[in-house]
Amino acid sequence: MYLRSRRCPVAVLAVVTECVESEEQRDWLLVRGVHIGQGYLYSEALPLAQFAQRYLPQSWISLSFPYFL
């Protein structure tokens, strides 16, 4: 879901939902146009180093996070 402001019609805001914990919640949000979310349905909370290893390309990790690994 993207929202436009009447005061600033050029700006576009993306709606990000939190606490998505079930497929039912996800489906409800998708029907309403919300396509970005986070919560236990997708992943438990992760320490930064584990997040980097799981979701970032290896080349980024060695350049950006050497002090965390």
Contacts in CASP RR format, 6 or more apart in sequence:
PFRMAT RR
TARGET T0000
AUTHOR 0000-0000-0000
METHOD contacts of the structure
MODEL  1
MYLRSRRCPVAVLAVVTECVESEEQRDWLLVRGVHIGQGYLYSEALPLAQ
FAQRYLPQSWISLSFPYFL
1 14 0 8 1.000
1 15 0 8 1.000
1 32 0 8 1.000
1 33 0 8 1.000
1 34 0 8 1.000
1 35 0 8 1.000
2 12 0 8 1.000
2 13 0 8 1.000
2 14 0 8 1.000
2 15 0 8 1.000
3 12 0 8 1.000
3 13 0 8 1.000
3 15 0 8 1.000
4 11 0 8 1.000
4 12 0 8 1.000
4 13 0 8 1.000
5 11 0 8 1.000
5 13 0 8 1.000
14 36 0 8 1.000
15 34 0 8 1.000
15 36 0 8 1.000
16 36 0 8 1.000
16 37 0 8 1.000
16 38 0 8 1.000
17 29 0 8 1.000
17 34 0 8 1.000
17 36 0 8 1.000
17 37 0 8 1.000
17 38 0 8 1.000
18 37 0 8 1.000
18 38 0 8 1.000
18 39 0 8 1.000
19 39 0 8 1.000
20 26 0 8 1.000
20 29 0 8 1.000
20 37 0 8 1.000
20 38 0 8 1.000
20 39 0 8 1.000
20 40 0 8 1.000
20 41 0 8 1.000
20 42 0 8 1.000
21 39 0 8 1.000
21 40 0 8 1.000
21 41 0 8 1.000
22 41 0 8 1.000
23 41 0 8 1.000
25 41 0 8 1.000
26 41 0 8 1.000
29 35 0 8 1.000
29 37 0 8 1.000
46 54 0 8 1.000
48 65 0 8 1.000
48 68 0 8 1.000
49 65 0 8 1.000
49 68 0 8 1.000
49 69 0 8 1.000
52 60 0 8 1.000
52 61 0 8 1.000
52 64 0 8 1.000
52 65 0 8 1.000
52 68 0 8 1.000
52 69 0 8 1.000
53 61 0 8 1.000
53 69 0 8 1.000
56 64 0 8 1.000
56 65 0 8 1.000
61 69 0 8 1.000
END
